[in-house]
């Protein structure tokens, strides 16, 4: 994503306010089970916030890398211990392709 696209996504997340999905990474860090839950949430919402709690054993920069790699998503914003993740929904992309074929 370009810097302009990331900025637009951050603005969109700000407008959504508290209605945006918020998930936590805690004392077990990034686990396969947490990746599955976060991946399902990203598929549904495309944009979500992840709070890295103080008791997380991994540094926040490593958590960012683990989430980007494990979810095939991009961190588009970071404020303190809150990360903003984006990944386009595969299901929505398939639906758009079907609509274009019908037209």
Secondary structure, DSSP 8 states (H G I E B T S, - for coil): --HHHHHHHHHHHHHHGGGS-EEEE-TT-S-HHHHHHHHHHHHHHSEEEEEE-TT-SS-HHHHHHHHHHHHT-EEEEEETTEEEEE---HHHHHHHHHHHHH-
